[in-house]
């Protein structure tokens, strides 16, 4: 999950096959899903809209919990 002040960034989760399996700008701040395959997953954090266009930055905290 992600917490941050305004302007709020978003995050995507990219699977080992390079396909996005989660889009935070459409699905919110919490990703919970069984990962279908083993391998390297990427979390991409980004700004959208005016914040991106104006080059604004924002601090954020990501929390990961991985279980069997």
Backbone bond lengths (Angstrom), bond angles and torsions (degrees), N, CA, C in turn:
res aa  C-N    CA-C-N  psi(-1)  N-CA   C-N-CA  omega(-1)  CA-C   N-CA-C  phi
1 X - - - 1.450 - - 1.526 108.56 -
2 X 1.337 115.53 160.65 1.462 121.18 -177.66 1.518 110.20 -124.60
3 X 1.325 115.58 138.84 1.460 121.52 169.96 1.521 107.73 -126.43
4 X 1.341 115.67 144.66 1.462 119.72 -179.77 1.518 110.28 -167.33
5 X 1.339 116.34 158.07 1.463 120.56 171.51 1.525 109.73 -81.74
6 X 1.332 116.34 179.03 1.457 121.26 176.51 1.522 108.83 -79.37
7 X 1.337 123.10 143.01 1.462 126.00 -2.18 1.522 110.87 -75.22
8 X 1.304 115.15 132.84 1.454 122.84 -172.36 1.530 111.95 -77.76
9 X 1.346 117.85 119.67 1.460 119.44 174.31 1.529 110.46 -79.74
10 X 1.302 116.00 169.83 1.464 123.28 178.31 1.514 108.13 -123.83
11 X 1.335 115.82 167.15 1.461 118.55 175.33 1.518 110.45 -139.48
12 X 1.326 114.79 149.04 1.458 122.88 173.67 1.518 107.81 -117.16
13 X 1.329 116.47 154.07 1.457 121.97 172.69 1.524 106.78 -113.27
14 X 1.325 115.47 124.68 1.453 122.61 -177.25 1.530 108.32 -109.35
15 X 1.334 116.47 127.07 1.466 122.76 -179.19 1.531 110.64 -76.76
16 X 1.339 117.06 167.98 1.469 120.26 179.30 1.536 113.88 -57.31
17 X 1.327 118.03 -25.75 1.473 120.42 178.77 1.529 112.16 -84.65
18 X 1.342 116.99 8.50 1.467 124.92 177.06 1.528 113.90 74.05
19 X 1.322 118.10 16.60 1.465 122.11 174.65 1.521 109.72 -98.90
20 X 1.328 115.74 139.18 1.463 120.31 177.18 1.524 109.25 -72.60
21 X 1.329 116.67 125.59 1.462 120.62 176.62 1.525 110.87 -104.86
22 X 1.330 116.75 -4.82 1.460 121.16 177.71 1.517 108.71 -152.46
23 X 1.335 116.50 135.05 1.462 123.09 178.62 1.521 107.87 -125.38
24 X 1.321 116.49 103.73 1.456 121.90 -175.92 1.513 114.61 -63.26
25 X 1.339 117.99 -29.19 1.468 119.31 -179.90 1.518 111.44 -68.49
26 X 1.325 117.05 -20.41 1.465 120.84 178.61 1.527 112.46 -106.73
27 X 1.343 117.14 -22.03 1.463 119.92 -170.57 1.519 115.13 -116.87
28 X 1.327 118.71 -2.98 1.456 119.83 176.66 1.510 114.07 101.34
29 X 1.325 115.41 -164.69 1.460 122.26 -170.63 1.522 115.00 -98.28
30 X 1.334 117.95 0.26 1.461 120.22 -177.01 1.518 110.43 -128.23
31 X 1.317 116.10 126.35 1.461 123.12 177.71 1.518 108.00 -111.41
32 X 1.320 116.77 119.94 1.466 121.99 174.85 1.509 107.22 -133.51
33 X 1.325 115.70 116.43 1.459 119.37 -178.24 1.520 108.76 -162.94
34 X 1.317 116.23 145.50 1.460 120.50 172.09 1.524 106.91 -74.54
35 X 1.322 116.07 127.65 1.459 119.94 -179.59 1.525 108.72 -78.36
36 X 1.323 116.01 125.34 1.463 121.97 -171.05 1.524 113.61 -71.13
37 X 1.314 117.39 -33.28 1.465 120.59 -177.56 1.523 109.25 -134.64
38 X 1.325 115.35 155.89 1.462 118.87 174.90 1.523 108.38 -81.79
39 X 1.306 115.89 160.93 1.457 120.61 179.70 1.513 111.12 138.79
40 X 1.320 115.45 -169.69 1.462 121.72 -177.49 1.521 110.37 -89.62
41 X 1.331 115.70 120.49 1.463 122.79 175.05 1.523 107.88 -103.55
42 X 1.311 116.79 147.53 1.455 122.54 -179.44 1.518 109.22 -118.09
43 X 1.333 116.46 135.94 1.461 121.67 172.69 1.526 106.32 -107.21
44 X 1.323 116.23 119.69 1.468 122.03 -178.11 1.524 108.63 -108.61
45 X 1.322 117.32 120.87 1.465 123.27 179.65 1.523 108.26 -103.44
46 X 1.340 116.10 136.54 1.467 119.36 -175.35 1.521 111.36 -154.91
47 X 1.329 115.50 161.64 1.467 123.61 173.28 1.526 108.49 -101.42
48 X 1.324 115.85 157.80 1.464 121.14 177.11 1.524 110.09 -129.06
49 X 1.324 115.06 164.99 1.460 122.50 170.91 1.512 113.99 58.73
50 X 1.342 115.07 -138.24 1.456 121.44 -176.56 1.517 112.92 -59.98
51 X 1.329 117.37 -37.86 1.464 120.21 179.58 1.526 110.20 -61.39
52 X 1.317 117.04 -42.50 1.468 120.85 178.05 1.524 110.28 -66.78
53 X 1.329 115.88 -48.70 1.465 120.59 -176.69 1.524 112.58 -61.32
54 X 1.328 116.77 -32.89 1.466 121.49 -179.58 1.527 112.43 -90.00
55 X 1.336 117.01 0.61 1.459 120.82 178.69 1.511 113.96 69.68
56 X 1.334 117.27 23.92 1.466 120.34 -179.65 1.528 109.92 -70.58
57 X 1.315 114.54 150.89 1.456 120.70 176.80 1.520 109.07 -121.51
58 X 1.309 115.73 162.47 1.457 121.00 179.69 1.515 108.73 -151.57
59 X 1.316 116.23 139.18 1.448 119.82 172.47 1.520 109.27 -73.30
60 X 1.308 116.50 157.70 1.462 120.31 178.51 1.520 109.49 -157.14
61 X 1.316 115.22 161.09 1.458 122.02 174.19 1.519 107.86 -128.04
62 X 1.321 115.90 130.11 1.461 121.86 174.51 1.518 108.07 -109.04
63 X 1.317 116.36 135.47 1.453 122.03 177.12 1.519 108.38 -116.01
64 X 1.329 116.57 128.18 1.460 122.02 179.15 1.520 109.29 -114.66
65 X 1.309 115.95 139.03 1.460 121.78 172.58 1.517 106.23 -137.79
66 X 1.317 115.85 114.48 1.461 120.91 -177.92 1.522 107.50 -114.78
67 X 1.324 115.54 126.01 1.463 120.98 -179.20 1.519 109.88 -130.46
68 X 1.310 115.76 164.35 1.472 121.07 174.99 1.493 110.17 -81.71
